[in-house]
Amino acid sequence: MRSVPRIKPTRLLRPGAAGSLRPWVWGAVLSLGLHFLLMAPRQKPAQPVQAHAPAIKLSLPSGAAAAAAAAAAAAAPELPKTTERATTAAAAKPAPVKQQIEKPFVAPPLPEAVASDLPASTAVAVAVAPAVDWRYLLLQNDARGQARLSWQPGGAVYTLRLERELEGRPLPGSNSQGRLDTQGLSPERFTQQRPGRQGQAPRDAAATNFRQGERQDQISFSASAEQVPMPGGVQDRISWWLQLAAIVAATPQQFVPGRELRMMVVGLRGEAREWVFEVLDRQDLALPVGPIPQAVHLRRAALGPYSGEIELWLDPARHHLPVRLLVKLPDERDWELQLLDEGLPQP
């Protein structure tokens, strides 16, 4: 059997062998390095840093979300108004509403006034005229007649009556009764009377009652069961004559041309409407009672197509009571009163 020769390790370390192995070793090392470089993953180039970091959405419970939102809103710095965030916040947040605080009503000082037969505690807002019993000349179209105005204040109550006749024929009359207080006349009952037949007394045709209740004041009517709220200071179809005179007489210097005076008056159909009287220029009048200088001229415009215009003249020398009254109706049934005398002859 043929033996295989043994090779000793020391033969690889001989100088001649080292020189023959060096090129192979360097080739293997170079090959492995190139292979590593080709197989390694490529790194992406560095991205520029963004000015604003992306928002982070958190999924929190409803209570935690609200608390976190409130904390973030409190800690967030105030942004300029020109940024989108500021614009969105301003649109989302409603503008503050200014509460209108009503100022307490303070009544102006009441003018000094002297009222006939009124307690001193009530004679502060108006100057009510003393009792009168006047006759007027009544003119209606081409017909002539007379009217009688009887005003009787007594203590804290009053009675007021207007009677008319045209060419000897009685016309419906008006009667008002009520109380006197710091506001002047407060009607309680108004009646319109039809003339009675020959030898008979007049009878009431319609009545308006001004009722003061515990909860609300009401106006009721004899012709129906309807009741309407009663405005403060309301007047009936005849009491406004004396109420207007009492208001102007209290502060006559205030009623210059261009000034307005307003009051509530119950109409023929029961409705309470505001009457606006405009103060016109003062005029000198020539009436059957005599000349009246510088009468206060007032006018109330028509309230509608079925309402007429009213003009009246108040005499400063006669407690500003009306000495002339002109009612212009749309159906040409105008009528006028002119003061004839200041007292009826005694029977």
Contacts in CASP RR format, 6 or more apart in sequence:
PFRMAT RR
TARGET T0000
AUTHOR 0000-0000-0000
METHOD contacts of the structure
MODEL  1
MRSVPRIKPTRLLRPGAAGSLRPWVWGAVLSLGLHFLLMAPRQKPAQPVQ
AHAPAIKLSLPSGAAAAAAAAAAAAAPELPKTTERATTAAAAKPAPVKQQ
IEKPFVAPPLPEAVASDLPASTAVAVAVAPAVDWRYLLLQNDARGQARLS
WQPGGAVYTLRLERELEGRPLPGSNSQGRLDTQGLSPERFTQQRPGRQGQ
APRDAAATNFRQGERQDQISFSASAEQVPMPGGVQDRISWWLQLAAIVAA
TPQQFVPGRELRMMVVGLRGEAREWVFEVLDRQDLALPVGPIPQAVHLRR
AALGPYSGEIELWLDPARHHLPVRLLVKLPDERDWELQLLDEGLPQP
11 17 0 8 1.000
58 65 0 8 1.000
58 68 0 8 1.000
60 68 0 8 1.000
79 85 0 8 1.000
79 86 0 8 1.000
80 86 0 8 1.000
81 87 0 8 1.000
81 90 0 8 1.000
110 124 0 8 1.000
110 125 0 8 1.000
110 182 0 8 1.000
111 125 0 8 1.000
111 250 0 8 1.000
111 251 0 8 1.000
112 124 0 8 1.000
113 123 0 8 1.000
113 124 0 8 1.000
113 125 0 8 1.000
113 126 0 8 1.000
113 127 0 8 1.000
113 249 0 8 1.000
113 250 0 8 1.000
114 123 0 8 1.000
114 127 0 8 1.000
115 122 0 8 1.000
115 123 0 8 1.000
115 126 0 8 1.000
115 127 0 8 1.000
115 128 0 8 1.000
115 153 0 8 1.000
115 180 0 8 1.000
115 246 0 8 1.000
116 128 0 8 1.000
116 129 0 8 1.000
116 130 0 8 1.000
116 131 0 8 1.000
116 153 0 8 1.000
117 130 0 8 1.000
117 131 0 8 1.000
117 153 0 8 1.000
117 154 0 8 1.000
117 155 0 8 1.000
118 128 0 8 1.000
118 153 0 8 1.000
118 155 0 8 1.000
118 156 0 8 1.000
118 180 0 8 1.000
119 155 0 8 1.000
119 156 0 8 1.000
122 156 0 8 1.000
122 180 0 8 1.000
122 181 0 8 1.000
122 182 0 8 1.000
124 182 0 8 1.000
125 182 0 8 1.000
125 183 0 8 1.000
125 184 0 8 1.000
125 250 0 8 1.000
126 182 0 8 1.000
126 183 0 8 1.000
126 184 0 8 1.000
126 243 0 8 1.000
126 246 0 8 1.000
126 247 0 8 1.000
126 249 0 8 1.000
126 250 0 8 1.000
127 246 0 8 1.000
127 249 0 8 1.000
127 250 0 8 1.000
127 319 0 8 1.000
128 153 0 8 1.000
128 180 0 8 1.000
128 184 0 8 1.000
128 185 0 8 1.000
128 242 0 8 1.000
128 246 0 8 1.000
129 151 0 8 1.000
129 153 0 8 1.000
129 242 0 8 1.000
129 245 0 8 1.000
129 246 0 8 1.000
129 249 0 8 1.000
129 318 0 8 1.000
129 319 0 8 1.000
129 320 0 8 1.000
129 321 0 8 1.000
130 153 0 8 1.000
130 319 0 8 1.000
131 151 0 8 1.000
131 152 0 8 1.000
131 153 0 8 1.000
132 149 0 8 1.000
132 150 0 8 1.000
132 151 0 8 1.000
132 321 0 8 1.000
132 342 0 8 1.000
133 148 0 8 1.000
133 149 0 8 1.000
133 150 0 8 1.000
133 151 0 8 1.000
133 342 0 8 1.000
133 343 0 8 1.000
133 344 0 8 1.000
134 148 0 8 1.000
134 149 0 8 1.000
134 321 0 8 1.000
134 339 0 8 1.000
134 340 0 8 1.000
134 341 0 8 1.000
134 342 0 8 1.000
134 343 0 8 1.000
135 146 0 8 1.000
135 147 0 8 1.000
135 148 0 8 1.000
135 149 0 8 1.000
135 339 0 8 1.000
135 340 0 8 1.000
135 341 0 8 1.000
135 343 0 8 1.000
135 344 0 8 1.000
136 146 0 8 1.000
136 147 0 8 1.000
136 148 0 8 1.000
136 149 0 8 1.000
136 325 0 8 1.000
136 337 0 8 1.000
136 338 0 8 1.000
136 339 0 8 1.000
136 340 0 8 1.000
137 144 0 8 1.000
137 145 0 8 1.000
137 146 0 8 1.000
137 147 0 8 1.000
137 288 0 8 1.000
137 337 0 8 1.000
137 338 0 8 1.000
137 339 0 8 1.000
137 340 0 8 1.000
138 144 0 8 1.000
138 145 0 8 1.000
138 146 0 8 1.000
138 147 0 8 1.000
138 164 0 8 1.000
138 165 0 8 1.000
138 166 0 8 1.000
138 335 0 8 1.000
138 336 0 8 1.000
138 337 0 8 1.000
139 145 0 8 1.000
139 335 0 8 1.000
139 336 0 8 1.000
139 337 0 8 1.000
139 338 0 8 1.000
140 166 0 8 1.000
140 333 0 8 1.000
140 334 0 8 1.000
140 335 0 8 1.000
140 336 0 8 1.000
141 332 0 8 1.000
141 333 0 8 1.000
141 334 0 8 1.000
143 166 0 8 1.000
143 167 0 8 1.000
144 166 0 8 1.000
144 167 0 8 1.000
145 164 0 8 1.000
145 165 0 8 1.000
145 166 0 8 1.000
145 167 0 8 1.000
145 168 0 8 1.000
146 164 0 8 1.000
146 165 0 8 1.000
146 340 0 8 1.000
147 162 0 8 1.000
147 163 0 8 1.000
147 164 0 8 1.000
147 165 0 8 1.000
147 337 0 8 1.000
148 161 0 8 1.000
148 162 0 8 1.000
148 163 0 8 1.000
148 164 0 8 1.000
148 344 0 8 1.000
149 160 0 8 1.000
149 161 0 8 1.000
149 162 0 8 1.000
149 241 0 8 1.000
150 159 0 8 1.000
150 160 0 8 1.000
150 161 0 8 1.000
150 162 0 8 1.000
150 163 0 8 1.000
151 158 0 8 1.000
151 160 0 8 1.000
151 242 0 8 1.000
152 158 0 8 1.000
152 159 0 8 1.000
152 160 0 8 1.000
153 180 0 8 1.000
154 180 0 8 1.000
155 180 0 8 1.000
156 179 0 8 1.000
156 180 0 8 1.000
156 181 0 8 1.000
157 177 0 8 1.000
157 178 0 8 1.000
157 179 0 8 1.000
157 180 0 8 1.000
158 176 0 8 1.000
158 177 0 8 1.000
158 178 0 8 1.000
158 179 0 8 1.000
158 180 0 8 1.000
158 185 0 8 1.000
158 242 0 8 1.000
159 175 0 8 1.000
159 176 0 8 1.000
159 177 0 8 1.000
159 178 0 8 1.000
160 175 0 8 1.000
160 176 0 8 1.000
160 177 0 8 1.000
160 238 0 8 1.000
160 239 0 8 1.000
160 241 0 8 1.000
160 242 0 8 1.000
161 173 0 8 1.000
161 174 0 8 1.000
161 175 0 8 1.000
161 176 0 8 1.000
162 173 0 8 1.000
162 174 0 8 1.000
162 175 0 8 1.000
162 238 0 8 1.000
163 170 0 8 1.000
163 173 0 8 1.000
164 170 0 8 1.000
164 171 0 8 1.000
164 172 0 8 1.000
164 173 0 8 1.000
165 171 0 8 1.000
170 195 0 8 1.000
170 196 0 8 1.000
170 202 0 8 1.000
171 195 0 8 1.000
172 192 0 8 1.000
172 193 0 8 1.000
172 194 0 8 1.000
172 195 0 8 1.000
172 205 0 8 1.000
173 192 0 8 1.000
173 193 0 8 1.000
173 195 0 8 1.000
173 202 0 8 1.000
174 190 0 8 1.000
174 191 0 8 1.000
174 192 0 8 1.000
174 193 0 8 1.000
174 237 0 8 1.000
174 238 0 8 1.000
175 190 0 8 1.000
175 191 0 8 1.000
175 192 0 8 1.000
175 193 0 8 1.000
175 238 0 8 1.000
176 185 0 8 1.000
176 187 0 8 1.000
176 189 0 8 1.000
176 190 0 8 1.000
176 236 0 8 1.000
176 237 0 8 1.000
176 238 0 8 1.000
176 239 0 8 1.000
177 187 0 8 1.000
177 188 0 8 1.000
177 189 0 8 1.000
178 185 0 8 1.000
178 186 0 8 1.000
178 187 0 8 1.000
178 188 0 8 1.000
178 189 0 8 1.000
178 210 0 8 1.000
179 185 0 8 1.000
179 186 0 8 1.000
179 188 0 8 1.000
180 186 0 8 1.000
183 232 0 8 1.000
183 233 0 8 1.000
184 243 0 8 1.000
184 246 0 8 1.000
185 235 0 8 1.000
185 239 0 8 1.000
185 242 0 8 1.000
185 243 0 8 1.000
185 246 0 8 1.000
186 210 0 8 1.000
186 233 0 8 1.000
187 210 0 8 1.000
187 234 0 8 1.000
187 235 0 8 1.000
187 236 0 8 1.000
187 239 0 8 1.000
188 209 0 8 1.000
188 210 0 8 1.000
189 207 0 8 1.000
189 208 0 8 1.000
189 209 0 8 1.000
189 210 0 8 1.000
190 207 0 8 1.000
190 208 0 8 1.000
190 210 0 8 1.000
190 236 0 8 1.000
190 237 0 8 1.000
190 238 0 8 1.000
190 239 0 8 1.000
190 266 0 8 1.000
191 204 0 8 1.000
191 205 0 8 1.000
191 206 0 8 1.000
191 207 0 8 1.000
191 208 0 8 1.000
192 204 0 8 1.000
192 205 0 8 1.000
192 206 0 8 1.000
192 207 0 8 1.000
192 237 0 8 1.000
193 202 0 8 1.000
193 203 0 8 1.000
193 204 0 8 1.000
193 205 0 8 1.000
194 202 0 8 1.000
194 203 0 8 1.000
194 204 0 8 1.000
194 205 0 8 1.000
195 202 0 8 1.000
196 202 0 8 1.000
196 203 0 8 1.000
204 222 0 8 1.000
206 221 0 8 1.000
206 222 0 8 1.000
206 223 0 8 1.000
207 221 0 8 1.000
207 222 0 8 1.000
208 219 0 8 1.000
208 220 0 8 1.000
208 221 0 8 1.000
208 222 0 8 1.000
208 236 0 8 1.000
208 266 0 8 1.000
208 270 0 8 1.000
209 219 0 8 1.000
209 220 0 8 1.000
209 221 0 8 1.000
209 222 0 8 1.000
210 217 0 8 1.000
210 219 0 8 1.000
210 230 0 8 1.000
210 234 0 8 1.000
210 236 0 8 1.000
211 217 0 8 1.000
211 218 0 8 1.000
211 219 0 8 1.000
211 220 0 8 1.000
211 230 0 8 1.000
212 230 0 8 1.000
216 229 0 8 1.000
216 230 0 8 1.000
217 229 0 8 1.000
217 230 0 8 1.000
217 232 0 8 1.000
218 227 0 8 1.000
218 228 0 8 1.000
218 229 0 8 1.000
218 230 0 8 1.000
219 227 0 8 1.000
219 228 0 8 1.000
219 229 0 8 1.000
219 230 0 8 1.000
219 234 0 8 1.000
219 266 0 8 1.000
219 270 0 8 1.000
219 272 0 8 1.000
220 226 0 8 1.000
220 227 0 8 1.000
221 270 0 8 1.000
228 270 0 8 1.000
228 271 0 8 1.000
228 272 0 8 1.000
230 272 0 8 1.000
231 264 0 8 1.000
231 272 0 8 1.000
232 264 0 8 1.000
233 263 0 8 1.000
233 264 0 8 1.000
234 263 0 8 1.000
234 264 0 8 1.000
234 265 0 8 1.000
234 266 0 8 1.000
234 272 0 8 1.000
235 243 0 8 1.000
235 263 0 8 1.000
235 264 0 8 1.000
235 265 0 8 1.000
235 266 0 8 1.000
236 265 0 8 1.000
236 266 0 8 1.000
237 265 0 8 1.000
237 266 0 8 1.000
237 267 0 8 1.000
237 268 0 8 1.000
240 263 0 8 1.000
240 265 0 8 1.000
240 275 0 8 1.000
241 312 0 8 1.000
241 321 0 8 1.000
241 322 0 8 1.000
241 325 0 8 1.000
242 321 0 8 1.000
243 263 0 8 1.000
244 261 0 8 1.000
244 263 0 8 1.000
244 277 0 8 1.000
244 298 0 8 1.000
244 312 0 8 1.000
244 314 0 8 1.000
244 322 0 8 1.000
245 314 0 8 1.000
245 319 0 8 1.000
245 320 0 8 1.000
245 321 0 8 1.000
245 322 0 8 1.000
246 320 0 8 1.000
247 261 0 8 1.000
247 263 0 8 1.000
248 255 0 8 1.000
248 261 0 8 1.000
248 296 0 8 1.000
248 314 0 8 1.000
248 320 0 8 1.000
249 319 0 8 1.000
249 320 0 8 1.000
252 296 0 8 1.000
252 316 0 8 1.000
252 320 0 8 1.000
255 261 0 8 1.000
255 279 0 8 1.000
255 296 0 8 1.000
256 279 0 8 1.000
257 279 0 8 1.000
257 280 0 8 1.000
257 281 0 8 1.000
257 282 0 8 1.000
258 278 0 8 1.000
258 279 0 8 1.000
258 280 0 8 1.000
259 278 0 8 1.000
259 279 0 8 1.000
260 276 0 8 1.000
260 277 0 8 1.000
260 278 0 8 1.000
260 279 0 8 1.000
261 276 0 8 1.000
261 277 0 8 1.000
261 279 0 8 1.000
261 298 0 8 1.000
262 274 0 8 1.000
262 275 0 8 1.000
262 276 0 8 1.000
262 277 0 8 1.000
263 274 0 8 1.000
263 275 0 8 1.000
263 277 0 8 1.000
264 272 0 8 1.000
264 273 0 8 1.000
264 274 0 8 1.000
264 275 0 8 1.000
265 272 0 8 1.000
265 273 0 8 1.000
265 274 0 8 1.000
265 275 0 8 1.000
266 272 0 8 1.000
267 273 0 8 1.000
273 303 0 8 1.000
275 300 0 8 1.000
275 303 0 8 1.000
276 300 0 8 1.000
276 301 0 8 1.000
277 298 0 8 1.000
277 299 0 8 1.000
277 300 0 8 1.000
278 298 0 8 1.000
278 299 0 8 1.000
278 300 0 8 1.000
278 301 0 8 1.000
279 296 0 8 1.000
279 297 0 8 1.000
279 298 0 8 1.000
280 297 0 8 1.000
280 298 0 8 1.000
280 299 0 8 1.000
281 297 0 8 1.000
282 294 0 8 1.000
282 295 0 8 1.000
282 296 0 8 1.000
282 297 0 8 1.000
283 294 0 8 1.000
283 295 0 8 1.000
283 297 0 8 1.000
283 313 0 8 1.000
284 291 0 8 1.000
284 292 0 8 1.000
284 293 0 8 1.000
284 294 0 8 1.000
284 295 0 8 1.000
285 291 0 8 1.000
285 292 0 8 1.000
285 295 0 8 1.000
285 313 0 8 1.000
285 323 0 8 1.000
285 324 0 8 1.000
286 292 0 8 1.000
287 323 0 8 1.000
287 324 0 8 1.000
287 338 0 8 1.000
287 339 0 8 1.000
288 338 0 8 1.000
288 339 0 8 1.000
288 340 0 8 1.000
288 341 0 8 1.000
289 323 0 8 1.000
289 338 0 8 1.000
289 339 0 8 1.000
289 340 0 8 1.000
289 341 0 8 1.000
289 342 0 8 1.000
292 313 0 8 1.000
292 315 0 8 1.000
292 317 0 8 1.000
292 323 0 8 1.000
292 339 0 8 1.000
294 316 0 8 1.000
295 313 0 8 1.000
295 314 0 8 1.000
295 315 0 8 1.000
295 316 0 8 1.000
295 323 0 8 1.000
295 324 0 8 1.000
296 313 0 8 1.000
296 314 0 8 1.000
296 316 0 8 1.000
296 320 0 8 1.000
297 311 0 8 1.000
297 312 0 8 1.000
297 313 0 8 1.000
298 311 0 8 1.000
298 312 0 8 1.000
298 313 0 8 1.000
298 314 0 8 1.000
299 309 0 8 1.000
299 310 0 8 1.000
299 311 0 8 1.000
300 309 0 8 1.000
300 310 0 8 1.000
300 311 0 8 1.000
301 309 0 8 1.000
302 308 0 8 1.000
302 309 0 8 1.000
302 330 0 8 1.000
305 330 0 8 1.000
306 330 0 8 1.000
307 330 0 8 1.000
308 327 0 8 1.000
308 328 0 8 1.000
308 329 0 8 1.000
308 330 0 8 1.000
309 327 0 8 1.000
309 328 0 8 1.000
310 325 0 8 1.000
310 326 0 8 1.000
310 327 0 8 1.000
310 328 0 8 1.000
311 325 0 8 1.000
311 326 0 8 1.000
311 328 0 8 1.000
312 322 0 8 1.000
312 324 0 8 1.000
312 325 0 8 1.000
312 326 0 8 1.000
313 322 0 8 1.000
313 323 0 8 1.000
313 324 0 8 1.000
313 325 0 8 1.000
314 320 0 8 1.000
314 321 0 8 1.000
314 322 0 8 1.000
314 323 0 8 1.000
315 321 0 8 1.000
315 323 0 8 1.000
315 339 0 8 1.000
318 342 0 8 1.000
322 337 0 8 1.000
323 338 0 8 1.000
323 339 0 8 1.000
324 336 0 8 1.000
324 337 0 8 1.000
324 338 0 8 1.000
324 339 0 8 1.000
325 336 0 8 1.000
325 337 0 8 1.000
326 334 0 8 1.000
326 336 0 8 1.000
326 337 0 8 1.000
327 334 0 8 1.000
327 335 0 8 1.000
327 336 0 8 1.000
328 334 0 8 1.000
329 335 0 8 1.000
END
